[in-house]
Amino acid sequence: MEEVLSPTVAMCNGRETILLGTYNYMGMTFDPDVIAAGKKALDEFGSGTTGSRVLNGTYSLHKDCEAALREFFDMSGAMVFSTGYLANTGVISTIAGKDDYIILDMDSHASIYDGCAMGNANVVPFRHNDIEALEKRLKRLPEDAGKLVILEGVYSMLGDTAPLDKMVPLAKKYGAMVLVDEAHSMGFIGENGRGVAEAQGVIDDVDFIIGTFSKSVGTVGGYCVSNHPKFEILRLASRSYIFTASLPPSVMATAATSIRKIMSAKDKRDHLWENSKRLHKGLTDMGFELGTKQPESAILSVIMPDLERGAAMWDALLKEGLYVNLARPPATPAGMTLLRCSLCAEHSTEQVTEILGMFERAGRATGCID
């Protein structure tokens, strides 16, 4: 991107291009209040902290951002990490160690698997979104063993949601703690935008929620929120929190401002859902196969016949003036090649119409649709 003009448009290869692959779900990257807060903090606190949170790296704005997270999720504890990746690796490796068991969906993000490896816990994967498979794994584990079930609200490859309303009570039945990664759902899923756990009515039974600022919040960073009474111990035990530099104060100011604005962004959430439904129906009606039968999130994955035609389709769309993400094995489930589309609350109805026309022309030119 040579120049970014708005949350939905950039100059790519000298051409004005609609962005449909940025994870900027709530379109907060150009919000005037967010930008003003970042500029003010840059002037007042400088460009960075040059230290860890446990040394010189905690400023008043880090505390304020954690307060915004507690307010947003209505939880007692919040920790900010330098990235979402570090939030997962740090929290997971601290909670579950040797002789403990982590039961996780096999389609979990790489950061979740890396956190499991760092903690040296016993990893027990189960088939994606399979409630029966989860229970079979839980039944086989020693009753007195430490158990942590890890789930994601929205899985980023296909854009499908987890049946948390079934899985969270099941985990509790077998004495397991529950961690849910809401990276791709925070901001727009649930009445208050708290994610799939809120939407499905089980947020009060989840022990830890992990997320990132690089999606709906529109900046960079990661977090963990919890009501666990000993949550603050993580600050003195999580290696990815202790042994890395803290985020610049300007980033904390933009994040806190964005989080507080997202709390009351119902109109944006409603518009984003309308965009998702309209694009899903339009692509399906054209003959494209999508990763979900109905829109479940702001991610719509278009399944390509093979890698060669998927790459050709991606290139044809870019030449049309549309950027999407090309996802290929081994990152994708079942060896699929996907064109992964991420909608934004700032996409206009007219832009969605334009996007559908681009997909139709590119699909016919590449032979992906008749």
C-alpha positions in Angstrom: 0.0 0.0 0.0 1.6 3.2 -1.2 -1.0 5.4 0.5 -4.0 4.7 2.7 -6.9 7.0 1.9 -9.5 5.6 4.4 -10.3 2.4 6.3 -11.6 0.9 3.1 -9.5 2.4 0.3 -5.8 2.5 -0.5 -3.4 3.2 -3.4 -1.9 -0.2 -4.4 0.4 -0.5 -7.4 -0.6 3.1 -8.4 -4.3 2.2 -8.4 -7.1 3.1 -6.1 -8.1 -0.2 -4.4 -10.9 -1.2 -2.2 -9.6 -3.0 0.9 -11.4 -6.2 1.7 -8.7 -8.0 3.7 -7.5 -5.8 6.5 -9.4 -7.0 9.7 -10.2 -3.4 10.3 -13.7 -4.5 11.3 -15.0 -1.4 13.0 -13.0 1.0 10.8 -11.4 2.8 13.7 -8.0 3.5 12.1 -9.0 6.9 10.8 -11.5 7.9 13.6 -10.7 11.6 14.3 -10.9 11.1 18.1 -8.6 8.1 18.0 -6.0 10.0 15.9 -6.2 13.1 18.1 -5.6 11.0 21.3 -2.6 9.4 19.7 -1.1 12.8 18.6 -1.7 14.3 22.1 0.1 11.4 23.8 3.0 11.5 21.3 3.5 15.2 22.2 3.2 14.6 26.0 4.9 11.3 26.5 7.2 10.9 23.5 7.6 8.1 21.1 8.2 5.1 23.4 8.8 3.7 26.8 12.2 1.9 26.2 11.3 -0.6 28.9 9.2 -3.5 30.2 6.0 -3.1 32.0 7.6 -4.3 35.2 10.4 -1.9 35.0 10.0 1.6 33.6 7.4 0.7 30.9 4.1 1.4 32.8 2.7 4.9 32.1 -0.6 6.3 33.2 -1.9 5.6 29.7 -1.2 1.8 30.1 -3.3 1.8 33.2 -6.0 3.8 31.5 -6.1 1.3 28.6 -6.5 -1.5 31.1 -9.3 0.4 32.8 -11.0 0.8 29.4 -10.8 -3.0 28.9 -12.3 -3.7 32.3 -15.1 -1.3 31.6 -15.7 -2.8 28.1 -15.9 -6.4 29.3 -17.3 -5.6 32.7 -14.5 -7.7 34.3 -12.3 -7.1 37.3 -8.9 -7.8 35.7 -7.1 -6.7 32.5 -3.6 -6.9 31.2 -2.2 -5.3 28.1 0.5 -7.1 26.1 2.6 -5.8 23.2 0.8 -8.0 20.7 -2.1 -10.5 20.6 0.5 -13.2 19.9 2.3 -12.4 23.1 -1.0 -12.4 25.0 -1.7 -15.9 24.0 1.8 -17.3 24.5 2.3 -15.5 27.8 -1.1 -16.4 29.4 -1.3 -20.0 28.1 2.2 -20.9 29.1 1.8 -19.5 32.5 -1.6 -21.1 33.3 -0.8 -24.6 32.1 2.5 -26.3 32.6 4.1 -29.8 32.9 1.5 -32.5 34.0 -1.4 -30.2 33.1 -3.6 -30.8 30.1 -4.7 -28.3 27.4 -7.6 -29.4 25.3 -7.9 -27.3 22.2 -9.7 -27.1 18.8 -7.3 -28.4 16.2 -7.9 -25.3 14.0 -6.6 -23.0 16.8 -4.3 -20.1 15.9 -0.5 -20.6 15.8 0.0 -18.4 18.8 -2.2 -20.8 20.9 -0.1 -23.8 19.8 3.1 -21.9 20.6 1.8 -21.0 24.1 1.0 -24.6 24.7 4.6 -25.6 23.7 6.2 -22.9 25.9 4.3 -24.2 28.9 5.3 -27.8 28.3 1.7 -28.9 29.0 0.1 -32.1 27.5 -1.8 -31.0 24.4 -5.0 -32.8 23.5 -6.5 -31.6 20.2 -10.0 -32.3 19.1 -11.8 -32.1 15.7 -12.9 -28.6 14.8 -16.1 -27.4 16.5 -17.0 -31.0 17.4 -18.8 -31.1 20.8 -18.8 -34.9 21.0 -15.1 -35.1 20.3 -14.4 -32.5 23.0 -16.3 -34.5 25.6 -14.5 -37.8 24.6 -11.2 -36.1 25.2 -12.3 -34.6 28.6 -13.6 -38.0 29.7 -10.2 -39.7 29.2 -8.2 -37.3 31.4 -7.4 -37.9 35.0 -10.1 -36.2 37.3 -7.6 -34.5 39.5 -5.4 -33.1 36.7 -5.2 -29.5 35.8 -7.2 -28.9 32.7 -7.5 -25.9 30.4 -9.9 -25.8 27.4 -9.0 -23.3 24.7 -11.5 -22.2 22.1 -11.9 -19.3 19.7 -15.0 -17.2 19.2 -14.5 -16.8 15.5 -12.0 -18.9 13.5 -10.2 -16.7 11.1 -9.8 -19.0 8.1 -13.4 -19.8 7.4 -15.0 -17.1 9.5 -17.1 -19.7 11.5 -18.1 -19.4 15.1 -17.6 -21.9 17.9 -20.6 -23.4 19.7 -19.5 -21.9 23.0 -22.9 -22.3 24.6 -22.4 -26.0 24.4 -18.6 -26.3 24.9 -18.1 -24.0 27.8 -20.6 -25.8 30.1 -19.1 -29.1 29.0 -15.6 -28.0 30.0 -17.0 -26.8 33.4 -18.7 -30.2 33.9 -15.3 -31.9 33.7 -13.5 -29.4 36.0 -11.6 -27.5 33.3 -10.8 -23.8 33.1 -11.8 -22.1 29.9 -9.9 -19.6 27.8 -11.6 -18.0 24.7 -9.7 -16.1 22.1 -12.1 -13.4 20.8 -9.6 -11.7 18.5 -11.9 -11.8 15.4 -15.2 -11.1 17.3 -14.5 -8.4 19.8 -16.2 -5.1 18.8 -19.1 -6.3 16.7 -20.4 -9.7 17.9 -22.6 -9.6 21.0 -25.0 -6.9 22.3 -22.1 -4.9 23.7 -19.5 -6.2 21.2 -17.8 -8.4 23.8 -17.7 -11.4 21.4 -19.2 -14.8 20.8 -19.2 -15.7 24.5 -21.4 -12.7 25.2 -23.7 -13.4 22.1 -24.2 -17.0 23.3 -24.7 -16.2 26.9 -21.7 -17.9 28.5 -19.3 -15.0 29.1 -19.7 -15.2 32.9 -18.5 -18.8 32.8 -15.3 -18.1 30.8 -12.2 -17.8 32.9 -10.0 -15.9 30.5 -10.7 -13.9 27.3 -7.8 -13.1 25.0 -7.9 -10.5 22.2 -5.9 -8.1 20.1 -6.0 -4.4 19.3 -5.0 -5.1 15.7 -8.5 -6.0 14.5 -11.6 -4.0 15.6 -9.6 -1.6 17.8 -7.5 -0.5 14.9 -4.0 -0.3 16.3 -1.6 -2.8 17.8 -1.4 -4.8 21.0 -3.0 -7.7 22.9 -4.9 -8.2 26.1 -6.3 -10.7 28.6 -9.3 -10.0 30.7 -10.6 -12.1 33.6 -12.6 -12.2 36.8 -10.2 -14.7 38.4 -9.4 -13.5 41.9 -5.6 -14.2 41.5 -5.4 -12.7 38.0 -2.8 -10.1 38.9 -0.2 -12.8 39.6 0.1 -13.2 35.8 2.0 -9.8 35.8 4.8 -11.4 37.7 4.8 -14.8 36.0 4.1 -14.3 32.3 7.4 -14.2 30.4 6.0 -12.4 27.3 4.7 -9.6 29.6 7.9 -9.3 31.7 10.6 -9.6 29.1 9.5 -7.4 26.3 9.1 -3.6 25.9 5.7 -2.1 26.6 3.7 -0.4 23.9 4.3 3.3 23.2 1.9 5.7 25.1 0.5 7.0 21.8 -0.7 3.4 21.0 -2.2 3.1 24.4 -4.1 6.4 24.0 -5.5 5.3 20.6 -6.5 1.9 21.9 -8.3 3.2 25.0 -10.1 5.9 23.0 -11.1 3.3 20.3 -12.3 0.8 22.9 -14.5 3.3 24.7 -16.0 4.5 21.3 -16.8 0.9 20.3 -18.8 0.4 23.4 -21.6 2.6 22.0 -21.1 1.7 18.3 -24.4 -0.3 17.8 -25.1 1.4 14.5 -21.7 0.4 13.2 -22.3 -3.2 14.4 -25.7 -3.3 12.7 -24.3 -1.9 9.4 -21.4 -4.4 9.4 -23.8 -7.3 9.8 -25.9 -6.0 6.9 -22.7 -5.8 4.8 -21.8 -9.4 5.7 -25.3 -10.8 4.9 -25.4 -8.9 1.6 -22.0 -9.9 0.4 -22.5 -13.6 1.5 -25.8 -13.8 -0.5 -24.4 -12.1 -3.5 -21.4 -14.3 -3.8 -23.4 -17.5 -3.1 -26.0 -16.5 -5.8 -23.1 -16.1 -8.3 -22.1 -19.7 -7.7 -19.1 -19.2 -5.4 -18.7 -21.7 -2.5 -18.2 -20.0 0.9 -16.7 -21.3 4.1 -20.0 -21.0 6.0 -23.6 -21.6 4.8 -24.7 -18.4 6.5 -22.7 -15.3 7.5 -21.4 -15.9 11.0 -18.9 -13.0 11.3 -17.2 -10.3 9.3 -14.9 -12.9 7.6 -16.2 -14.5 4.4 -13.9 -17.1 2.9 -14.5 -18.0 -0.7 -13.3 -21.6 -1.5 -11.2 -21.8 -4.7 -11.2 -24.9 -6.9 -7.4 -25.2 -6.5 -4.3 -23.1 -5.7 -3.6 -22.2 -9.4 -7.0 -20.8 -10.0 -7.1 -19.2 -6.5 -3.9 -17.3 -7.3 -5.3 -16.3 -10.7 -8.5 -15.1 -9.1 -6.6 -13.1 -6.4 -4.5 -11.4 -9.1 -7.6 -10.7 -11.3 -9.4 -9.1 -8.3 -6.3 -6.9 -7.6 -6.3 -5.7 -11.2 -10.0 -4.9 -10.8 -9.1 -2.7 -7.8 -10.0 -5.1 -4.9 -7.6 -6.5 -2.3 -8.4 -9.7 -0.5 -6.2 -12.2 1.3 -5.1 -15.4 -0.5 -4.8 -18.2 2.1 -3.3 -21.5 1.1 -2.0 -24.8 2.7 -0.6 -25.5 5.2 -2.2 -22.6 6.9 -5.7 -23.5 5.8 -8.0 -26.4 7.0 -8.4 -29.5 4.8 -5.8 -28.2 2.3 -8.2 -25.6 0.9 -7.2 -22.5 -1.0 -9.2 -19.5 0.2 -9.9 -15.9 -0.8 -10.4 -14.5 2.7 -12.6 -11.4 2.7 -12.8 -9.2 5.8 -15.6 -6.6 5.9 -15.4 -3.2 7.6 -18.2 -1.2 9.2 -17.0 1.7 7.0 -17.7 -0.2 3.7 -20.6 1.6 2.1 -23.6 -0.2 0.5 -22.3 1.1 -2.9 -18.9 -0.4 -2.2 -20.4 -3.8 -1.5 -22.2 -3.6 -4.8 -19.0 -2.7 -6.5 -17.2 -5.6 -4.8 -19.8 -8.1 -6.1 -19.3 -6.8 -9.6 -15.5 -7.3 -9.3 -16.0 -10.8 -8.1 -18.3 -11.7 -10.9 -16.0 -10.4 -13.6 -12.9 -12.0 -12.1 -14.7 -15.2 -11.5 -15.8 -15.6 -15.1 -12.4 -14.5 -16.5 -10.6 -17.2 -14.4 -13.2 -19.9 -14.8 -14.0 -20.0 -11.1 -17.7 -19.6 -11.9 -19.6 -20.4 -15.0 
